[in-house]
Amino acid sequence: MKRRADDPRWGRPALLGLLAVTAVLYIWGLGASGWANAFYSAAVQAGSASWKAMFFGSSDAAGAITVDKTPLALWPMDLAARVFGVNTWSILVPQALEGVAAVGVLFAAVRRSLEGSLGRPAATAGGLVAGAVLALTPAATLMFRFNNPDAALVLLLVLAAYAMVRALPGGSTRWLVLAGVFVGLGFLAKMMQAFLVLPVFAVAWLVFAPAGLGRRAGQVLLAGAAMVVSAGWWIAVVALVPASSRPYIGGSQNNSVLELALGYNGIGRLNGEETGGLGNLDQQAGIGRIFASELGGQVSWLVPAALILLVAGFAAARGEVRFGLTLWGGWLLVTGLVFSFMQGIFHAYYSVALAPAVGALIGLGSAVLWRHRYGSQVLATAAAVTAVWSWVLLGRSADFLPWLRWAVLIGGLGAALVLLAGVAARRVLVAGGVLALVTSLAGPAAYAVDTARTPHSGAIPTAGPGTGGGFGPGGGGGPGRMGGGFGGPPGTASGQNGGPPGGRNAGSGGGPGGGMGGGMGGLLNATTPSSVLTKTLQENADAYTWVAAAVRSNSAAGYQLATGKPVMAIGGFNGTDPAPGLEQFQEYVKSGRIHYFIGGASGGGMTASTGSDAAQKITEWVSENFSASTIGGTTVYDLSIGRQ
């Protein structure tokens, strides 16, 4: 790409440097996280062995049940695993590259919004600031080094916002439709969460687009149609394929992807009525949730400053910049409020969806206000507020770099004083602005580096060091407080027989019993089987469709990743899906399709208050009709041997 005549000479090297630093932050030491979220890693293993399993997002290559999300986020990992084999790097590097891409696209979106009114140098600076904020947000560092669907979702939504920015100057229908396509693909990554930006995008276009209201409305309808097609084609295929010819739709009670999208992963997340779910494990719902003890350090460092710059920047800006502020400000407010008040399943890492909006608002607002008559006072206020809030957040992890807390406070307040003066020489003001930026990013950068250097595994990882107490209800916690479980036995330090090492939030691996440990750990983290059990499961494996069956996906995932062979996940993620039912399971056993049933998987731990009890019935039937044996400390039932 040729450099434009008005591009600053430092622009391209600075961008390449930002992307390089982001890549190092997101990729360095990835191997230490092992399988990360084994639930999705097992699905990648299945997708690497079967195109059908890949398409449907099946938990195992034989296609018993899918993961409880639409599968687009798995597909890059599936393809990487097909090329490079099933290992930590092929599973995690795709998310890291998605993170680098998201930073680059956010830079481009912010720069494009600014260059028409501020010129290329100021626009480039604003884009770099936006990209740096996103890259260094702790929740972003966590998710772009992990294999949850959030990484793909964030990239697709940032691409959608970029397409909106590209569409505005000429009122381009083509770019607006492309924005709809990206949102639809976001749905295929993480379902209804992708649609939180829709009202914002629609209103922003209807207000700012350069055309008559009728044309603008028609364009919004076209973009909506494109979104429906890009999101709905996979749904349509699943609906048309007979249930007997595809895996059961995990997370649903009626084998319906629409039920999954609208219920468990839709309205149920808002009102807490997710049939088959665990309910809201985070009781901090309310206006302070984003700033509370668990979420504060994940994403909130620059949220107060972003809100200040949104209001002041909107008053000072015009045209495309106002459109950009509306787009990103609405994204932050709508998504933030939904996250704050939702009563269903909510985890701190969801907050990564706020990071692009925070970064964009900081980049847009600071660039606009830097040249505004009263801008230095606003920037001084934002710097001072950020310094104080960073001081509070760093105080929640008092043992983590205790000197940084005071350095940020003193540096930030000092920068605010320089900016507040407003009459200093330009070089002094520039120095004050740089100091404000450095001190504002110091806290999240430190948390991001801590996140990158710490292995993470399990289903509910958290970024940064452990916190204690803090603003809002329900303070406290520490490393492993969610992913590690509530009172579960210690997890295995390293995988066996191909199971890579775990890390922070690894929690309970089920212990020697191999199934559920006590507390959340047994439910939300994969089992690590012994070498003797792994060898036993692999013997004569090709004679069976499934080498074993185990209750709950995370239990099954550990055995599947260790053996490389299909393991049936009875009941899906929570063990509450009616898949398979008792009669179907009995038929599988009768026809010799399942070799072993692994016991202990349904006892202990947290369970959902709703959903199917098929897993319990299967467990009882097996224990009543087959002889138990202990292999490597794990209770197993050989289903190939006749009943008792």
C-alpha positions as CSV (number, residue, x, y, z in Angstrom):
1,M,0.0,0.0,0.0
2,K,1.5,3.4,-1.1
3,R,1.9,6.1,1.4
4,R,-0.4,9.1,0.8
5,A,1.3,12.5,0.3
6,D,-0.3,13.8,3.5
7,D,0.6,10.8,5.6
8,P,3.0,11.7,8.4
9,R,6.4,10.0,8.1
10,W,6.1,8.5,11.5
11,G,2.5,7.1,10.9
12,R,3.3,3.8,9.2
13,P,6.3,2.8,11.5
14,A,4.1,3.7,14.5
15,L,1.3,1.5,13.3
16,L,3.6,-1.4,12.4
17,G,5.2,-1.0,15.9
18,L,1.8,-1.1,17.5
19,L,0.7,-4.2,15.7
20,A,4.1,-5.9,16.4
21,V,3.8,-5.2,20.1
22,T,0.2,-6.4,20.1
23,A,1.3,-9.6,18.4
24,V,4.0,-10.3,20.9
25,L,1.7,-9.5,23.8
26,Y,-1.0,-11.9,22.4
27,I,1.2,-14.7,21.2
28,W,4.3,-14.9,23.5
29,G,4.1,-18.0,25.8
30,L,0.7,-19.2,24.5
31,G,1.8,-22.8,24.9
32,A,1.7,-22.5,28.7
33,S,-2.1,-22.4,28.7
34,G,-2.4,-25.9,27.4
35,W,-5.9,-26.7,26.1
36,A,-7.2,-23.4,27.6
37,N,-11.0,-23.9,27.4
38,A,-11.0,-27.7,26.9
39,F,-14.7,-27.6,26.0
40,Y,-13.9,-25.8,22.8
41,S,-10.6,-27.5,22.3
42,A,-12.3,-30.8,22.2
43,A,-14.7,-29.5,19.5
44,V,-11.6,-28.3,17.5
45,Q,-10.2,-31.8,17.8
46,A,-13.5,-33.2,16.5
47,G,-13.6,-30.6,13.7
48,S,-10.1,-31.5,12.6
49,A,-11.2,-35.1,12.2
50,S,-14.6,-34.6,10.6
51,W,-15.9,-31.9,8.2
52,K,-19.4,-32.7,9.4
53,A,-18.4,-32.2,13.0
54,M,-16.7,-28.9,12.0
55,F,-19.7,-27.6,10.2
56,F,-22.1,-28.3,13.1
57,G,-19.7,-27.5,15.9
58,S,-19.9,-30.9,17.4
59,S,-18.2,-31.8,20.6
60,D,-17.0,-35.1,19.2
61,A,-16.1,-36.4,15.7
62,A,-19.0,-38.9,15.9
63,G,-21.5,-36.1,16.2
64,A,-23.4,-36.8,19.5
65,I,-24.0,-33.2,20.5
66,T,-22.8,-29.7,19.6
67,V,-21.2,-27.0,21.7
68,D,-23.7,-24.5,23.1
69,K,-22.8,-21.8,20.6
70,T,-23.0,-21.4,16.8
71,P,-19.7,-22.6,15.4
72,L,-18.1,-19.8,13.4
73,A,-15.6,-19.0,16.1
74,L,-14.4,-22.6,16.0
75,W,-13.8,-22.7,12.2
76,P,-10.5,-20.8,12.1
77,M,-9.2,-23.1,14.8
78,D,-10.5,-26.2,13.0
79,L,-8.7,-25.2,9.8
80,A,-5.5,-24.5,11.7
81,A,-5.7,-27.8,13.5
82,R,-6.1,-29.6,10.1
83,V,-3.0,-28.0,8.8
84,F,-0.8,-27.9,11.9
85,G,-2.3,-30.7,14.1
86,V,-4.3,-30.5,17.2
87,N,-2.1,-28.6,19.8
88,T,-2.1,-25.5,21.9
89,W,-0.7,-23.3,19.2
90,S,-3.0,-24.2,16.4
91,I,-5.9,-23.7,18.8
92,L,-4.9,-20.4,20.4
93,V,-2.9,-18.5,17.7
94,P,-6.0,-17.9,15.5
95,Q,-7.5,-15.8,18.4
96,A,-4.3,-13.9,18.8
97,L,-4.3,-13.0,15.1
98,E,-7.9,-12.0,15.4
99,G,-6.8,-9.6,18.2
100,V,-4.0,-8.1,16.1
101,A,-6.5,-7.6,13.2
102,A,-9.0,-6.0,15.5
103,V,-6.4,-3.5,16.7
104,G,-5.5,-2.7,13.1
105,V,-9.2,-2.3,11.9
106,L,-10.0,-0.1,14.9
107,F,-7.0,2.1,14.0
108,A,-8.3,2.4,10.5
109,A,-11.9,3.2,11.6
110,V,-10.9,6.0,14.0
111,R,-8.4,7.5,11.5
112,R,-11.0,7.6,8.8
113,S,-13.5,9.3,11.0
114,L,-11.0,12.0,11.9
115,E,-9.0,12.7,8.8
116,G,-11.7,14.7,7.0
117,S,-11.8,17.4,9.7
118,L,-8.4,17.2,11.4
119,G,-6.1,16.1,8.7
120,R,-4.0,12.9,8.3
121,P,-1.4,13.5,11.1
122,A,-4.0,14.1,13.9
123,A,-6.2,11.3,12.6
124,T,-3.3,8.9,12.6
125,A,-2.4,9.9,16.2
126,G,-6.1,9.3,17.2
127,G,-6.2,5.9,15.5
128,L,-2.9,4.9,17.3
129,V,-4.3,5.9,20.7
130,A,-7.5,3.9,20.0
131,G,-5.6,0.8,18.9
132,A,-3.3,1.0,21.9
133,V,-6.2,1.2,24.3
134,L,-7.8,-1.9,22.8
135,A,-4.6,-3.8,22.7
136,L,-3.8,-3.1,26.4
137,T,-7.2,-3.7,27.8
138,P,-6.7,-6.7,30.2
139,A,-9.9,-8.4,29.1
140,A,-8.8,-8.1,25.5
141,T,-5.4,-9.6,26.3
142,L,-7.1,-12.5,28.0
143,M,-9.6,-13.3,25.3
144,F,-7.2,-12.9,22.4
145,R,-5.0,-15.4,24.1
146,F,-7.9,-17.8,24.7
147,N,-10.2,-20.0,22.7
148,N,-13.6,-18.7,23.7
149,P,-15.9,-17.2,20.9
150,D,-15.4,-13.6,22.2
151,A,-12.3,-13.0,20.1
152,A,-14.1,-13.7,16.8
153,L,-17.1,-11.7,17.9
154,V,-15.1,-8.6,18.7
155,L,-13.2,-8.7,15.4
156,L,-16.4,-9.0,13.4
157,L,-18.1,-6.2,15.2
158,V,-15.1,-3.9,14.8
159,L,-15.2,-4.8,11.1
160,A,-18.9,-3.9,11.0
161,A,-18.2,-0.5,12.6
162,Y,-15.4,0.1,10.1
163,A,-17.8,-0.6,7.3
164,M,-20.2,1.9,8.8
165,V,-17.6,4.5,8.9
166,R,-16.6,3.8,5.3
167,A,-20.2,3.9,4.2
168,L,-21.0,7.4,5.7
169,P,-19.2,10.0,3.4
170,G,-21.0,9.0,0.2
171,G,-24.0,7.2,1.8
172,S,-22.7,3.9,0.3
173,T,-25.3,1.2,0.3
174,R,-22.6,-1.4,-0.5
175,W,-20.5,-0.7,2.6
176,L,-23.6,-0.5,4.8
177,V,-24.8,-3.9,3.6
178,L,-21.3,-5.2,4.3
179,A,-21.7,-3.9,7.9
180,G,-24.9,-6.0,8.1
181,V,-23.0,-9.0,6.9
182,F,-20.4,-8.7,9.6
183,V,-23.0,-8.3,12.3
184,G,-24.7,-11.5,11.0
185,L,-21.4,-13.4,11.0
186,G,-21.0,-12.1,14.6
187,F,-24.2,-13.9,15.4
188,L,-22.7,-17.1,14.1
189,A,-19.8,-16.5,16.5
190,K,-21.7,-15.7,19.7
191,M,-25.4,-15.5,18.8
192,M,-27.5,-12.7,20.3
193,Q,-24.7,-10.7,21.8
194,A,-23.8,-9.6,18.3
195,F,-27.1,-7.8,18.0
196,L,-26.5,-5.4,20.9
197,V,-24.9,-2.9,18.4
198,L,-27.8,-3.0,16.0
199,P,-30.0,-0.2,17.4
200,V,-26.9,2.0,17.7
201,F,-25.9,1.4,14.1
202,A,-29.4,1.9,12.7
203,V,-30.0,5.2,14.6
204,A,-26.6,6.6,13.8
205,W,-27.2,5.9,10.1
206,L,-30.7,7.3,10.1
207,V,-29.4,10.5,11.8
208,F,-26.2,11.2,10.0
209,A,-26.2,9.6,6.5
210,P,-26.2,12.0,3.6
211,A,-29.5,11.2,1.9
212,G,-33.2,11.6,2.3
213,L,-34.9,9.8,5.1
214,G,-36.7,7.4,2.8
215,R,-33.4,6.4,1.2
216,R,-31.7,6.0,4.6
217,A,-34.5,3.9,5.9
218,G,-34.3,1.7,2.8
219,Q,-30.6,1.3,3.2
220,V,-31.1,0.2,6.8
221,L,-33.6,-2.4,5.7
222,L,-31.2,-3.7,3.1
223,A,-28.4,-4.0,5.6
224,G,-30.8,-5.8,8.0
225,A,-31.7,-8.2,5.2
226,A,-28.0,-8.9,4.6
227,M,-27.5,-9.5,8.3
228,V,-30.4,-12.0,8.4
229,V,-29.0,-13.9,5.4
230,S,-25.4,-14.0,6.8
231,A,-26.7,-15.1,10.2
232,G,-29.5,-17.2,9.0
233,W,-28.0,-19.5,6.3
234,W,-26.4,-21.8,8.8
235,I,-29.6,-21.8,10.9
236,A,-31.6,-22.7,7.9
237,V,-29.3,-25.6,7.0
238,V,-29.4,-27.0,10.5
239,A,-33.2,-26.7,10.5
240,L,-33.5,-28.5,7.2
241,V,-31.2,-31.4,8.0
242,P,-33.1,-34.2,9.8
243,A,-32.3,-34.4,13.5
244,S,-31.2,-38.0,12.9
245,S,-28.6,-36.9,10.5
246,R,-26.9,-34.2,12.6
247,P,-25.7,-33.8,16.2
248,Y,-28.1,-32.7,18.9
249,I,-28.0,-28.9,19.4
250,G,-26.3,-28.5,22.7
251,G,-27.7,-25.9,25.1
252,S,-31.3,-26.6,24.0
253,Q,-34.0,-28.8,25.5
254,N,-35.8,-29.5,22.2
255,N,-32.9,-30.0,19.8
256,S,-33.6,-26.6,18.3
257,V,-31.0,-24.0,17.3
258,L,-33.7,-21.3,17.5
259,E,-34.4,-22.2,21.1
260,L,-30.7,-22.0,21.8
261,A,-30.4,-18.6,20.2
262,L,-33.5,-17.1,21.6
263,G,-33.6,-18.9,25.0
264,Y,-30.4,-20.1,26.6
265,N,-28.2,-17.6,24.6
266,G,-30.8,-15.0,24.1
267,I,-33.6,-13.7,26.4
268,G,-32.6,-16.1,29.1
269,R,-29.3,-14.2,29.5
270,L,-31.3,-11.1,30.2
271,N,-34.0,-12.4,32.6
272,G,-32.1,-15.3,34.1
273,E,-34.5,-18.0,32.9
274,E,-32.1,-20.1,30.9
275,T,-33.6,-23.6,31.0
276,G,-30.8,-26.0,31.6
277,G,-28.4,-23.3,32.7
278,L,-26.7,-22.6,36.0
279,G,-28.3,-19.2,36.6
280,N,-26.4,-16.0,37.4
281,L,-23.2,-16.9,39.3
282,D,-22.3,-13.2,39.4
283,Q,-24.7,-11.4,41.8
284,Q,-23.3,-7.9,41.1
285,A,-26.0,-6.9,38.7
286,G,-26.6,-3.2,38.7
287,I,-25.3,0.1,37.5
288,G,-22.0,-0.5,39.3
289,R,-21.2,-3.9,37.9
290,I,-18.7,-2.7,35.2
291,F,-16.7,-1.0,38.0
292,A,-17.1,-3.7,40.7
293,S,-14.4,-5.8,42.1
294,E,-14.2,-8.5,39.5
295,L,-15.0,-6.4,36.3
296,G,-13.2,-3.2,37.3
297,G,-9.7,-4.4,36.5
298,Q,-10.9,-6.2,33.3
299,V,-12.0,-3.2,31.3
300,S,-13.1,-0.1,33.3
301,W,-9.7,1.7,33.6
302,L,-10.6,4.3,30.9
303,V,-14.4,4.0,30.9
304,P,-14.9,7.3,32.9
305,A,-12.5,9.1,30.6
306,A,-14.3,7.7,27.6
307,L,-17.6,9.0,28.8
308,I,-16.2,12.4,29.5
309,L,-14.6,12.6,26.0
310,L,-17.8,11.3,24.4
311,V,-19.9,14.2,25.8
312,A,-17.3,16.9,25.3
313,G,-16.1,15.6,22.0
314,F,-19.7,15.4,20.6
315,A,-20.2,19.0,21.5
316,A,-17.0,20.1,19.8
317,A,-17.1,17.9,16.8
318,R,-19.1,17.9,13.5
319,G,-19.9,15.6,10.6
320,E,-18.1,12.3,10.4
321,V,-16.5,12.7,13.8
322,R,-19.9,13.1,15.5
323,F,-21.1,10.0,13.6
324,G,-18.1,8.1,14.9
325,L,-18.7,9.3,18.5
326,T,-22.4,8.3,18.2
327,L,-21.4,4.9,16.8
328,W,-18.9,4.0,19.5
329,G,-20.6,5.9,22.3
330,G,-23.8,4.0,21.7
331,W,-21.9,0.7,21.5
332,L,-20.4,1.4,24.9
333,L,-23.6,2.6,26.5
334,V,-26.0,0.0,25.2
335,T,-23.6,-3.0,25.7
336,G,-22.5,-1.7,29.1
337,L,-26.0,-1.2,30.4
338,V,-27.1,-4.7,29.2
339,F,-24.0,-6.2,30.8
340,S,-24.7,-4.2,34.0
341,F,-28.4,-5.3,34.4
342,M,-28.6,-8.7,32.8
343,Q,-29.8,-11.4,35.3
344,G,-28.7,-14.5,33.5
345,I,-25.3,-16.1,33.1
346,F,-22.6,-13.4,33.0
347,H,-18.8,-13.7,33.2
348,A,-16.2,-10.9,33.6
349,Y,-14.5,-11.7,30.3
350,Y,-17.7,-10.7,28.4
351,S,-16.4,-7.2,29.1
352,V,-13.9,-7.5,26.2
353,A,-16.9,-6.4,24.0
354,L,-16.6,-2.9,25.5
355,A,-12.9,-2.5,24.8
356,P,-13.1,-1.4,21.1
357,A,-15.7,1.3,22.0
358,V,-13.6,2.6,24.9
359,G,-10.5,2.7,22.7
360,A,-12.4,4.5,19.8
361,L,-13.9,7.1,22.2
362,I,-10.5,7.9,23.7
363,G,-8.9,8.2,20.3
364,L,-11.7,10.3,18.7
365,G,-12.3,12.5,21.8
366,S,-8.7,13.3,22.5
367,A,-7.9,14.1,18.9
368,V,-10.8,16.5,18.6
369,L,-10.4,18.2,21.9
370,W,-6.6,18.6,21.5
371,R,-7.3,21.4,19.0
372,H,-10.4,22.8,20.7
373,R,-10.4,26.0,22.6
374,Y,-11.4,24.4,25.9
375,G,-10.0,21.0,25.0
376,S,-7.0,21.1,27.3
377,Q,-9.3,21.5,30.3
378,V,-11.4,18.6,29.3
379,L,-8.4,16.4,28.7
380,A,-7.0,17.5,32.1
381,T,-10.2,16.4,33.7
382,A,-10.1,13.0,31.9
383,A,-6.5,12.5,32.9
384,A,-7.1,13.3,36.6
385,V,-10.2,11.1,36.8
386,T,-8.3,8.2,35.1
387,A,-5.4,8.6,37.5
388,V,-7.7,8.5,40.6
389,W,-9.7,5.6,39.2
390,S,-6.5,3.7,38.3
391,W,-5.2,4.3,41.9
392,V,-8.4,2.7,43.2
393,L,-8.2,-0.3,40.8
394,L,-4.5,-0.9,41.6
395,G,-5.4,-0.8,45.3
396,R,-7.6,-3.8,44.9
397,S,-4.5,-5.9,44.2
398,A,-2.3,-4.2,46.7
399,D,0.5,-6.7,46.5
400,F,0.8,-6.3,42.7
401,L,3.4,-3.6,41.9
402,P,2.5,-1.4,44.9
403,W,4.7,1.4,43.6
404,L,2.8,1.7,40.3
405,R,-0.3,2.8,42.1
406,W,1.3,6.0,43.4
407,A,3.3,6.6,40.2
408,V,0.1,6.6,38.2
409,L,-1.7,8.9,40.6
410,I,1.2,11.4,40.9
411,G,2.0,11.3,37.1
412,G,-1.6,11.5,36.1
413,L,-2.4,14.4,38.3
414,G,0.8,16.2,37.3
415,A,-0.1,15.8,33.6
416,A,-3.6,17.2,34.4
417,L,-2.1,20.3,36.0
418,V,0.1,20.9,32.9
419,L,-2.9,20.5,30.6
420,L,-5.1,22.6,32.8
421,A,-2.8,25.6,32.7
422,G,-3.6,25.8,29.0
423,V,-1.1,28.7,28.5
424,A,2.1,26.7,28.5
425,A,4.4,26.4,25.5
426,R,3.2,23.9,23.0
427,R,6.1,21.5,23.7
428,V,5.1,21.6,27.4
429,L,1.5,20.8,26.5
430,V,2.6,18.0,24.2
431,A,4.7,16.6,27.1
432,G,1.7,16.9,29.4
433,G,-0.4,15.0,26.8
434,V,2.1,12.3,26.4
435,L,2.5,11.9,30.2
436,A,-1.3,11.7,30.6
437,L,-1.5,9.0,27.9
438,V,1.3,7.0,29.5
439,T,0.0,7.2,33.0
440,S,-3.6,6.4,31.8
441,L,-2.3,3.2,30.1
442,A,0.1,2.2,32.7
443,G,-2.4,0.4,34.9
444,P,-4.2,-1.6,32.2
445,A,-0.8,-2.4,30.5
446,A,0.5,-3.8,33.8
447,Y,-2.6,-6.0,34.1
448,A,-2.3,-7.0,30.5
449,V,1.3,-8.1,30.8
450,D,0.4,-10.0,34.0
451,T,-2.4,-11.7,32.1
452,A,-0.1,-12.6,29.2
453,R,2.6,-14.1,31.5
454,T,0.1,-16.2,33.4
455,P,-1.4,-19.4,31.9
456,H,-5.2,-19.6,31.9
457,S,-7.5,-22.6,31.6
458,G,-11.0,-23.6,32.4
459,A,-14.3,-22.1,31.2
460,I,-14.2,-18.8,33.3
461,P,-10.8,-17.2,33.2
462,T,-10.1,-13.7,34.5
463,A,-7.5,-11.2,33.6
464,G,-4.9,-9.6,35.8
465,P,-3.9,-10.3,39.3
466,G,-6.4,-11.3,42.0
467,T,-8.5,-8.5,43.6
468,G,-9.9,-8.0,47.0
469,G,-12.9,-5.8,47.9
470,G,-13.7,-2.7,45.9
471,F,-16.4,-0.6,44.6
472,G,-19.8,-2.1,44.3
473,P,-21.4,-5.1,45.9
474,G,-19.7,-8.4,46.3
475,G,-16.1,-7.6,46.5
476,G,-13.3,-10.0,46.9
477,G,-11.9,-12.9,45.0
478,G,-8.6,-13.8,43.6
479,P,-7.0,-16.0,41.1
480,G,-9.2,-19.0,40.4
481,R,-12.2,-17.6,42.2
482,M,-14.4,-18.5,39.3
483,G,-12.6,-20.8,37.0
484,G,-11.0,-22.6,40.0
485,G,-14.3,-23.4,41.5
486,F,-15.9,-23.1,44.9
487,G,-14.2,-25.5,47.2
488,G,-13.2,-28.0,44.6
489,P,-10.0,-30.1,45.0
490,P,-6.8,-28.8,43.5
491,G,-6.4,-29.2,39.8
492,T,-3.7,-31.2,38.0
493,A,-0.7,-29.1,37.3
494,S,0.0,-30.6,33.9
495,G,-1.7,-32.7,31.4
496,Q,-1.0,-36.3,30.9
497,N,-0.9,-38.2,27.6
498,G,-1.2,-35.3,25.4
499,G,-3.1,-33.1,27.8
500,P,-1.1,-29.8,27.9
501,P,-0.5,-28.0,31.2
502,G,-3.2,-26.0,32.8
503,G,-2.9,-22.6,34.4
504,R,-4.6,-19.9,36.4
505,N,-8.3,-20.7,36.9
506,A,-7.5,-24.3,36.1
507,G,-9.4,-25.4,39.2
508,S,-10.5,-28.9,39.8
509,G,-9.8,-31.5,37.2
510,G,-11.9,-34.0,38.9
511,G,-9.0,-35.5,40.7
512,P,-8.2,-39.1,40.5
513,G,-11.8,-40.0,40.1
514,G,-11.8,-38.4,36.8
515,G,-15.3,-37.0,37.0
516,M,-16.8,-34.2,38.9
517,G,-14.8,-32.7,41.7
518,G,-16.5,-30.6,44.3
519,G,-17.6,-27.1,43.4
520,M,-17.5,-25.3,40.1
521,G,-14.1,-26.6,39.2
522,G,-15.4,-30.1,38.4
523,L,-18.1,-28.7,36.2
524,L,-16.1,-26.0,34.3
525,N,-12.7,-27.6,33.8
526,A,-11.6,-30.7,31.9
527,T,-10.6,-33.9,33.5
528,T,-7.0,-35.1,33.1
529,P,-7.1,-38.9,32.9
530,S,-4.3,-41.1,34.1
531,S,-1.9,-42.7,31.6
532,V,-3.3,-46.2,32.3
533,L,-6.9,-45.1,31.7
534,T,-5.9,-43.3,28.5
535,K,-4.2,-46.4,27.2
536,T,-7.2,-48.5,28.2
537,L,-9.6,-46.2,26.3
538,Q,-7.4,-46.3,23.2
539,E,-7.3,-50.1,23.0
540,N,-9.5,-51.4,20.2
541,A,-10.9,-47.9,19.8
542,D,-11.6,-48.2,16.1
543,A,-14.2,-50.9,16.9
544,Y,-16.5,-48.3,18.6
545,T,-18.2,-45.1,17.6
546,W,-17.4,-43.6,21.0
547,V,-14.5,-45.0,23.1
548,A,-16.4,-43.7,26.2
549,A,-19.3,-41.7,27.4
550,A,-19.2,-39.2,30.3
551,V,-21.7,-36.8,31.8
552,R,-21.0,-33.1,30.9
553,S,-18.9,-31.8,28.1
554,N,-15.9,-30.8,30.2
555,S,-15.5,-34.3,31.7
556,A,-15.8,-35.8,28.2
557,A,-13.4,-33.2,26.7
558,G,-10.5,-34.3,28.9
559,Y,-10.8,-37.9,27.9
560,Q,-11.2,-37.0,24.2
561,L,-8.2,-34.7,24.1
562,A,-6.1,-37.3,25.9
563,T,-7.1,-40.2,23.6
564,G,-7.8,-38.3,20.3
565,K,-10.9,-40.4,20.0
566,P,-14.6,-39.5,20.2
567,V,-16.1,-39.4,23.7
568,M,-19.8,-38.8,24.1
569,A,-20.7,-35.8,26.3
570,I,-23.9,-36.9,27.9
571,G,-26.1,-33.9,28.7
572,G,-23.9,-31.3,27.0
573,F,-22.1,-28.5,28.8
574,N,-24.2,-28.5,32.0
575,G,-25.3,-32.2,31.8
576,T,-28.9,-30.9,31.5
577,D,-29.6,-31.5,27.8
578,P,-31.8,-34.5,27.0
579,A,-29.0,-35.9,24.7
580,P,-29.0,-38.8,24.5
581,G,-32.2,-39.9,26.2
582,L,-32.1,-43.1,28.2
583,E,-33.7,-45.2,25.5
584,Q,-31.3,-43.9,22.8
585,F,-28.3,-44.5,25.1
586,Q,-29.5,-48.1,25.7
587,E,-29.8,-48.6,22.0
588,Y,-26.2,-47.4,21.5
589,V,-25.0,-49.8,24.1
590,K,-27.0,-52.7,22.6
591,S,-25.5,-52.1,19.2
592,G,-22.0,-51.9,20.6
593,R,-21.3,-48.3,19.8
594,I,-20.0,-47.2,23.2
595,H,-17.1,-49.0,24.9
596,Y,-16.9,-47.5,28.4
597,F,-19.0,-45.3,30.7
598,I,-16.9,-43.2,33.0
599,G,-18.4,-42.8,36.4
600,G,-18.3,-40.0,38.9
601,A,-19.2,-37.4,36.4
602,S,-22.6,-36.6,37.7
603,G,-21.9,-36.4,41.4
604,G,-21.0,-33.2,43.3
605,G,-20.5,-29.8,41.9
606,M,-23.1,-27.2,41.0
607,T,-26.1,-28.3,39.0
608,A,-28.8,-26.5,37.1
609,S,-32.2,-26.2,38.7
610,T,-33.9,-26.8,35.4
611,G,-33.4,-29.0,32.3
612,S,-33.5,-32.7,31.5
613,D,-32.6,-35.4,34.0
614,A,-31.6,-37.8,31.3
615,A,-28.0,-37.9,32.4
616,Q,-29.0,-38.9,35.9
617,K,-31.2,-41.7,34.5
618,I,-28.4,-43.0,32.3
619,T,-25.9,-42.9,35.2
620,E,-28.3,-44.9,37.4
621,W,-29.1,-47.4,34.7
622,V,-25.4,-48.1,34.0
623,S,-24.5,-48.5,37.7
624,E,-27.4,-50.9,38.2
625,N,-26.7,-53.1,35.1
626,F,-22.9,-53.1,34.6
627,S,-20.0,-53.9,36.8
628,A,-17.7,-51.1,38.0
629,S,-14.0,-51.3,37.9
630,T,-11.3,-48.8,38.9
631,I,-8.6,-47.9,36.3
632,G,-6.0,-45.4,37.2
633,G,-8.1,-44.2,40.2
634,T,-11.2,-43.7,38.0
635,T,-14.5,-45.6,38.1
636,V,-15.4,-47.0,34.7
637,Y,-18.0,-49.4,33.4
638,D,-17.2,-51.6,30.4
639,L,-20.4,-51.5,28.4
640,S,-19.1,-54.3,26.0
641,I,-19.5,-56.8,28.8
642,G,-22.9,-58.2,29.5
643,R,-25.1,-56.9,32.2
644,Q,-24.7,-58.0,35.8
